[in-house]
Amino acid sequence: MTGSRDFRIFEVTRQLRHPRKTVWKAWSERDQIEKWWGPKGCAVRALRFEFKPGGFFHYSMEAGVAMWGRFNFLEISAPDRIVWLNSFANRDCGMARAPFSDKCPLEILNIVTFSETAEGTTQTLRAEPFGATEEEKQFFEDLCLSGSLAQGFGGTFDQLSDHLNGNA
């Protein structure tokens, strides 16, 4: 059989005890996203924050060693959905390879949706490699299967919950 096969799409859903408007602000305002985005133990600083289609969120992450990342916003539909390409970056907001592997996809397409519920907000994030080689797709799938992505986003979304609850 020839051709490429389908690879795993990562998905994580989190229930938040806050109105969608409050959750949206945590994602869409520079001073808020700095307080919760990124791996646990990393201090994140927004170097550039242009919350609009075509805009960038360029950030530094400090956890002993400096790293940079970026969002390239593709679609923003307040207060329902944000679509962006996420990648590691250099200090000038250019794309860069992940510091831990040259097999990690350069870009990940992320879609986060927010829906209002009686208990607050359901937030669902879907992520998949964008423009990746077969080897990069396999690396991403391995991250999914190992639980590394779930653990990383779990920690980030724990920080979002703490921030929203005033415990950050």
C-alpha positions as CSV (number, residue, x, y, z in Angstrom):
1,M,0.0,0.0,0.0
2,T,1.3,3.4,-0.9
3,G,0.6,6.9,0.3
4,S,0.7,8.5,3.7
5,R,-1.4,7.3,6.6
6,D,-3.4,9.4,9.0
7,F,-1.6,10.5,12.1
8,R,-3.0,11.2,15.6
9,I,-4.5,14.5,16.4
10,F,-4.0,15.5,20.0
11,E,-7.1,16.7,21.9
12,V,-7.6,17.8,25.5
13,T,-10.8,19.1,27.1
14,R,-10.9,21.1,30.3
15,Q,-13.9,22.2,32.3
16,L,-13.4,25.6,33.9
17,R,-15.7,27.0,36.6
18,H,-15.8,30.5,35.0
19,P,-17.9,32.2,32.4
20,R,-16.7,31.9,28.8
21,K,-16.1,35.7,28.8
22,T,-13.6,35.3,31.7
23,V,-11.8,32.4,30.1
24,W,-11.6,34.3,26.7
25,K,-10.0,37.3,28.5
26,A,-7.3,34.9,29.9
27,W,-6.4,33.9,26.4
28,S,-6.8,37.2,24.7
29,E,-5.1,39.7,27.0
30,R,-1.3,40.0,27.2
31,D,-1.1,40.6,30.9
32,Q,-3.2,37.5,31.6
33,I,-1.7,34.9,29.2
34,E,1.8,35.7,30.6
35,K,0.5,34.5,34.0
36,W,-0.5,31.0,32.9
37,W,0.8,30.0,29.5
38,G,3.7,27.5,29.2
39,P,5.2,24.6,31.1
40,K,5.0,24.6,34.9
41,G,8.1,26.2,36.4
42,C,8.7,28.5,33.4
43,A,8.4,32.2,33.7
44,V,6.7,33.4,30.4
45,R,7.1,37.0,29.2
46,A,5.2,38.3,26.1
47,L,7.7,40.1,23.9
48,R,5.0,40.8,21.3
49,F,1.2,40.3,21.6
50,E,-1.0,41.1,18.6
51,F,-4.2,39.3,19.2
52,K,-5.6,39.5,15.7
53,P,-5.6,37.3,12.6
54,G,-2.0,37.5,11.2
55,G,-0.7,38.8,14.5
56,F,1.9,37.1,16.7
57,F,2.3,36.2,20.4
58,H,6.1,36.0,20.7
59,Y,7.2,34.9,24.2
60,S,10.3,34.0,26.1
61,M,10.3,31.1,28.6
62,E,12.8,31.0,31.4
63,A,13.5,27.8,33.3
64,G,17.2,27.9,33.8
65,V,17.8,28.3,30.1
66,A,16.1,30.9,27.8
67,M,13.8,29.6,25.1
68,W,11.3,31.4,22.8
69,G,8.0,30.4,21.3
70,R,5.4,32.0,19.1
71,F,1.8,31.8,18.0
72,N,0.9,33.0,14.5
73,F,-2.9,33.7,14.9
74,L,-4.9,32.5,11.9
75,E,-8.4,33.0,13.1
76,I,-10.0,34.6,16.1
77,S,-13.8,34.3,16.5
78,A,-14.7,35.9,19.9
79,P,-15.6,34.3,22.2
80,D,-15.8,30.8,20.6
81,R,-12.6,29.9,18.8
82,I,-8.9,30.7,18.3
83,V,-6.8,29.1,15.6
84,W,-3.0,29.5,15.5
85,L,0.3,28.0,14.4
86,N,2.6,27.4,17.3
87,S,6.3,26.9,17.1
88,F,9.5,27.3,18.9
89,A,11.2,30.6,17.9
90,N,14.4,32.6,18.1
91,R,14.6,35.8,20.0
92,D,13.5,37.7,16.9
93,C,10.2,35.8,16.4
94,G,11.6,33.6,13.6
95,M,10.7,29.9,13.6
96,A,13.2,27.6,15.3
97,R,13.6,23.9,15.8
98,A,12.6,22.5,19.2
99,P,15.7,22.5,21.5
100,F,15.0,18.8,22.5
101,S,14.7,17.2,19.0
102,D,15.2,18.0,15.3
103,K,12.3,15.6,14.6
104,C,9.7,17.7,16.3
105,P,7.4,19.4,13.7
106,L,8.4,23.0,13.1
107,E,4.7,24.1,13.4
108,I,1.7,22.8,15.2
109,L,-1.8,23.8,14.1
110,N,-3.9,24.5,17.3
111,I,-7.6,25.1,17.5
112,V,-9.1,26.0,20.9
113,T,-12.9,26.3,21.3
114,F,-14.9,27.6,24.2
115,S,-18.5,26.7,25.0
116,E,-20.6,28.0,27.8
117,T,-22.1,25.4,30.2
118,A,-24.2,25.6,33.3
119,E,-21.1,24.9,35.3
120,G,-18.8,27.4,33.5
121,T,-16.9,26.9,30.3
122,T,-15.7,23.8,28.3
123,Q,-12.4,24.5,26.7
124,T,-11.2,22.0,24.0
125,L,-7.8,22.2,22.4
126,R,-6.9,20.2,19.2
127,A,-3.4,20.1,17.9
128,E,-1.8,18.5,14.9
129,P,1.5,18.9,12.9
130,F,1.3,21.4,10.1
131,G,3.5,21.1,7.0
132,A,5.4,18.2,8.7
133,T,7.4,15.4,7.2
134,E,6.4,11.8,7.9
135,E,9.2,11.6,10.4
136,E,8.0,14.7,12.2
137,K,4.4,13.4,12.2
138,Q,5.7,10.2,13.7
139,F,7.5,12.1,16.4
140,F,4.3,14.0,17.2
141,E,2.3,10.8,17.4
142,D,4.9,9.3,19.7
143,L,4.5,12.4,22.0
144,C,0.8,11.8,22.0
145,L,1.1,8.1,22.8
146,S,3.7,8.6,25.5
147,G,1.5,11.0,27.3
148,S,4.0,13.9,27.1
149,L,1.6,16.2,25.3
150,A,-1.2,15.4,27.8
151,Q,1.1,16.0,30.7
152,G,2.5,19.3,29.2
153,F,-0.9,20.8,28.4
154,G,-2.3,19.4,31.6
155,G,0.2,21.5,33.6
156,T,-0.4,24.6,31.4
157,F,-4.2,24.3,31.9
158,D,-3.7,23.7,35.6
159,Q,-2.0,27.0,35.7
160,L,-4.9,28.6,33.7
161,S,-7.3,27.2,36.4
162,D,-5.1,28.5,39.2
163,H,-5.0,31.9,37.4
164,L,-8.7,32.1,37.0
165,N,-9.3,31.0,40.6
166,G,-6.9,33.7,41.8
167,N,-4.4,31.2,43.1
168,A,-1.5,32.1,40.7
